Amino acid sequence: MLWSGLILGLVGGLHCVGMCGAIALAIPSGNSKAQRLGFAFLYNLGRMITYMPVSYTHLRAHETSLH
């Protein structure tokens, strides 16, 4: 069971690098540290806004299919 979790974590990490790595690198970097932090904040805020409803919908779908 532990090995399954480790393998899934490694594969999931590769997925994140492949899917989000290029997007993160495409974010224009600002000249100052404040601009770079602002871009990083907006990028991660967008990810949270996107993933939260998708995760909630997925959870609700599995919750109702179990009953």
C-alpha positions as CSV (number, residue, x, y, z in Angstrom):
1,M,0.0,0.0,0.0
2,L,2.8,2.4,0.8
3,W,4.6,1.6,-2.5
4,S,1.4,2.4,-4.4
5,G,1.1,5.8,-2.7
6,L,4.8,6.5,-3.5
7,I,4.4,5.6,-7.1
8,L,1.2,7.5,-7.5
9,G,2.9,10.6,-5.9
10,L,5.9,10.4,-8.3
11,V,3.7,10.0,-11.3
12,G,1.4,12.8,-10.1
13,G,4.5,15.0,-9.7
14,L,5.6,14.3,-13.3
15,H,2.1,15.3,-14.4
16,C,2.3,18.6,-12.5
17,V,5.7,19.4,-14.1
18,G,4.3,18.6,-17.5
19,M,1.0,20.4,-17.2
20,C,1.9,23.4,-15.0
21,G,5.6,23.8,-15.4
22,A,5.3,25.3,-18.9
23,I,2.5,27.6,-17.8
24,A,4.5,28.8,-14.8
25,L,7.6,29.4,-17.0
26,A,5.4,31.4,-19.4
27,I,4.4,33.9,-16.8
28,P,6.2,37.1,-17.6
29,S,8.8,37.9,-14.9
30,G,8.8,41.4,-13.6
31,N,11.8,43.6,-13.0
32,S,11.3,43.7,-9.2
33,K,10.8,41.1,-6.6
34,A,7.4,42.5,-5.8
35,Q,6.3,42.1,-9.5
36,R,7.5,38.5,-9.5
37,L,5.7,37.7,-6.3
38,G,2.6,39.4,-7.6
39,F,2.7,37.2,-10.8
40,A,3.3,34.1,-8.7
41,F,0.4,35.0,-6.4
42,L,-2.0,35.6,-9.3
43,Y,-0.9,32.3,-10.9
44,N,-1.5,30.3,-7.8
45,L,-4.8,32.1,-7.0
46,G,-6.0,31.1,-10.5
47,R,-5.1,27.5,-9.9
48,M,-7.0,27.4,-6.6
49,I,-10.0,29.1,-8.1
50,T,-10.0,26.4,-10.9
51,Y,-9.2,23.3,-8.8
52,M,-11.6,24.0,-5.9
53,P,-14.9,23.7,-7.9
54,V,-13.5,20.8,-10.0
55,S,-12.5,18.9,-6.9
56,Y,-15.8,19.7,-5.1
57,T,-17.8,18.4,-8.1
58,H,-15.7,15.3,-8.4
59,L,-16.1,14.6,-4.6
60,R,-19.9,15.1,-4.8
61,A,-20.2,12.8,-7.9
62,H,-18.4,10.0,-6.0
63,E,-20.3,10.7,-2.8
64,T,-23.7,10.2,-4.6
65,S,-22.5,7.2,-6.5
66,L,-21.7,5.3,-3.3
67,H,-25.3,5.6,-2.0
